[in-house]
Amino acid sequence: MLKKNTLMNRDQVEIVALEQLVPEDHLVRKIEAAIDFSFIYPLVQDMYSSDKGVQALTL
């Protein structure tokens, strides 16, 4: 059943780390442990700006 939000409920803040949301035995964690993805950074570095983030791609 849905509950009506009160002002008190809406003002609450909850901080959750992504690590808490993914179970220890999840497939994504196993892939991360097995594969070193650091090779990707040099391949895509010219697609990012250090001060602006992602640049627009021109196709």
BELKASUL-V392878 format. One record per helix or strand of 2 or more residues. SS is the DSSP state (alpha for helix, beta for strand). FROM is the first residue (numbers start at 1). LEN is the number of residues. If there is no record, write none. Layout:
ss->SS from->FROM len->LEN
ss->SS from->FROM len->LEN
This chain:
ss->alpha from->7 len->4
ss->alpha from->18 len->4
ss->alpha from->27 len->8
ss->alpha from->39 len->9
ss->beta from->48 len->2
ss->beta from->53 len->2
